[in-house]
Amino acid sequence: MQLFATNPNIDFMRVRRPAGIFSILLLVASIVLLATRGLNPGIDFKGGVLVELGYEQPVELSSVRQALSDAQLGSASVQYFGTQTDVLVRMAPDETADAAAISDRILAALRTVGQSPEMRRVEFVGAAVGDELAIDGALAALFALIGILIYVAFRFEWKFAVGAIAATSHDAIIVLGWFSLLGLEFDLTVLAAVLATIGYSLNDTIVVYDRVRERFLDLRRSEPVEVINSAVNQTLARTIVTSGTTLFVLLALFFLGGTVVHNFSTALIVGILVGTYSSIFVASGLLPMLGVKHEDLLPPQDEDEVDELP
């Protein structure tokens, strides 16, 4: 069953300039947020101790926080780990104590109040290791963008490569800006979601660009804006179905997956929404601005071999 009985004829390119202004405003806001507020790094990047505790009965987080505060461990972050019987305690790095000593202090503090928890696991990340992970993560994103630039430049033409890089960077920066705005914790799982967003956005853009190239071959005498508009309309059903099914899964993770995958699913939800928007309005909208024309894609042919826009 097809989503549309016939190909729609929506004039997306008519609003490419307002959409471009909107994207620029989003990018500027995201960059300002990142420059002023920055990201809220998780234990993976800033270092610290993570302790997972298990209770036999559901426990109130307020009582856990109070017990840790009374034991002068008030800087700890406390949250549920899926259920109300599983609790995660995160603490900033302490160079005067190792992970075992900190976990012992946490257990001793909590055993004095209410239920006695069971220690499930203890993880420690040093500040130096956290800095190294942050640098490696930034390099991974940079190398991914460089690889995309090379791939698209070889597969299409340099103007398409510029459009793909602009759209992909646009999506990643806005996801980071969203996390900065809300102050959500940024850890390795969120970084993985940002990289997944880059891949998803590129895939969506390549699908549109493939159809643009095909339409340039079919529509020899049509204006470039008409050709690009036709290509976007022909891929619209695929874009809606792909994005919709992906969002359905991510929303299930967001609402039912628990705290562990909350930030991961948030990053992907924002990335899918922004990536779908950018493949239509940013990646495609930039092509006329970059001066893409028939001569960039067509081999020399007779002018008689012409089809009209359907």
SVG drawing of the C-alpha trace seen along z (x, -y; Angstrom):
<svg xmlns="http://www.w3.org/2000/svg" viewBox="-4 -34 49 42">
<polyline fill="none" stroke="black" stroke-width="0.4" points="0.0,0.0 1.4,-3.4 1.3,-6.4 0.2,-8.6 -1.9,-7.5 0.1,-9.9 3.2,-11.8 2.4,-15.0 3.2,-18.4 4.2,-20.5 6.3,-23.5 9.0,-23.0 11.5,-25.2 9.2,-28.2 9.9,-28.3 13.6,-27.5 14.6,-31.0 12.4,-31.3 13.5,-27.7 17.1,-28.8 16.6,-31.8 14.9,-29.5 17.8,-27.1 20.4,-29.9 18.5,-31.1 18.5,-27.6 22.2,-27.2 23.1,-30.6 21.1,-29.8 22.7,-26.4 26.2,-27.8 25.5,-30.5 24.2,-28.0 27.2,-25.7 29.6,-28.7 27.9,-30.1 26.4,-27.2 28.2,-24.3 27.3,-20.7 26.6,-18.9 29.3,-16.1 28.5,-12.8 30.8,-10.5 32.3,-9.2 33.8,-12.6 34.4,-14.4 35.3,-11.3 33.8,-10.1 32.3,-7.0 29.2,-5.2 27.6,-2.8 24.5,-0.6 22.5,0.4 19.7,3.0 16.9,2.9 14.4,5.6 11.5,3.1 10.9,-0.2 12.8,-3.1 12.3,-6.8 15.1,-8.8 14.6,-11.6 15.6,-9.3 18.6,-8.1 19.7,-11.7 19.2,-12.6 21.2,-9.7 24.1,-10.6 23.9,-14.2 24.1,-13.3 27.2,-11.3 28.7,-14.4 28.2,-12.8 25.7,-15.5 27.3,-16.1 26.1,-12.6 23.6,-12.4 20.8,-9.8 18.4,-8.3 16.4,-5.2 17.9,-2.6 14.8,-1.2 12.8,-0.3 12.2,-1.8 14.3,1.0 17.4,0.2 19.3,-3.0 22.3,-4.7 24.5,-6.9 27.0,-9.1 29.7,-11.1 32.3,-13.6 35.9,-12.3 37.7,-12.4 41.5,-12.1 41.8,-11.4 39.8,-8.2 39.5,-5.3 36.3,-3.8 36.2,-1.0 36.5,-3.5 33.7,-5.7 31.4,-2.8 32.0,-1.6 31.1,-5.1 27.9,-5.0 26.9,-1.6 27.6,-2.5 25.5,-5.7 22.5,-3.9 22.6,-0.9 21.9,-3.3 18.5,-4.3 15.7,-1.9 16.6,1.0 20.1,2.3 21.0,2.2 23.0,4.7 26.0,3.5 25.5,4.5 28.5,2.8 31.0,0.0 32.6,-1.9 35.4,-4.5 36.5,-6.9 39.5,-9.1 39.5,-12.7 42.4,-12.1 40.5,-9.2 37.3,-11.4 39.3,-14.1 40.7,-11.5 37.2,-10.1 35.9,-13.6 38.7,-14.3 38.3,-11.0 34.5,-11.6 35.1,-15.0 37.6,-13.5 35.2,-10.7 32.5,-13.2 35.1,-15.3 36.4,-12.2 32.8,-11.2 32.1,-14.6 35.4,-14.4 34.5,-10.9 31.1,-12.1 32.6,-15.0 34.9,-12.7 32.2,-10.1 29.6,-12.6 32.2,-14.5 33.1,-11.3 29.6,-10.0 28.0,-13.2 29.7,-16.6 31.3,-19.0 28.2,-21.2 26.3,-18.2 29.1,-17.4 28.8,-21.0 25.0,-20.6 25.3,-17.2 28.0,-18.4 26.0,-21.6 22.8,-19.6 24.6,-16.9 26.5,-19.5 23.2,-21.5 21.6,-18.4 24.4,-17.5 24.8,-21.1 21.1,-21.5 21.0,-18.2 24.0,-19.5 22.3,-22.8 19.1,-21.1 21.1,-19.2 22.8,-22.4 19.5,-24.2 17.9,-21.6 21.1,-20.8 20.7,-17.1 23.7,-14.8 26.0,-14.2 27.8,-10.9 29.1,-8.2 25.6,-6.9 24.5,-10.4 27.6,-10.8 26.7,-7.5 23.2,-9.0 24.8,-12.1 26.9,-9.9 23.9,-7.9 22.1,-11.1 24.9,-12.0 24.5,-8.7 20.7,-8.9 20.8,-12.5 23.4,-11.5 21.3,-8.5 18.2,-10.6 20.1,-13.3 21.7,-10.7 18.3,-9.3 17.1,-12.8 20.3,-13.6 20.0,-10.3 16.6,-11.2 17.7,-14.8 20.4,-13.3 17.8,-11.0 15.4,-13.9 18.1,-16.1 18.7,-13.2 14.9,-13.0 14.0,-16.7 16.5,-18.3 14.8,-21.7 13.2,-22.2 14.6,-24.8 16.9,-23.4 14.4,-24.5 11.6,-22.5 13.8,-19.4 14.8,-19.5 11.2,-20.1 10.1,-17.1 12.8,-14.9 11.8,-15.9 8.2,-15.2 9.0,-11.8 11.0,-10.8 8.5,-12.3 6.5,-9.1 9.7,-7.2 10.9,-10.0 7.7,-10.0 7.5,-6.2 11.2,-5.9 11.1,-8.7 7.7,-7.7 8.6,-4.1 11.9,-5.2 10.2,-7.7 7.7,-5.1 10.5,-2.9 12.3,-5.9 9.2,-7.1 8.7,-3.7 12.3,-3.8 11.7,-7.3 8.6,-6.5 9.1,-2.8 12.9,-2.3 13.6,-3.8 16.3,-6.3 19.2,-4.5 18.2,-5.1 16.3,-8.4 19.0,-10.8 20.0,-8.4 16.4,-8.3 16.0,-12.0 19.1,-12.8 17.8,-10.4 14.3,-11.8 15.6,-15.3 18.1,-14.1 15.5,-12.3 13.1,-15.3 15.8,-17.7 17.4,-15.3 14.1,-14.8 13.6,-18.6 17.1,-19.2 17.0,-16.7 14.0,-18.5 14.8,-22.1 18.5,-22.4 20.2,-19.8 17.8,-20.3 17.4,-24.1 21.1,-24.7 21.5,-23.2 19.9,-26.2 22.0,-28.6 25.2,-26.7 24.3,-27.0 23.6,-23.3 22.6,-23.1 22.1,-20.5 25.7,-20.8 27.0,-19.6 25.3,-16.2 24.4,-15.6 26.7,-14.0 26.6,-15.8 23.4,-14.9 21.3,-16.2 18.8,-18.8 16.0,-16.8 16.2,-14.2 14.0,-16.1 11.2,-15.1 8.7,-17.4 8.0,-17.8 5.1,-15.4"/>
</svg>
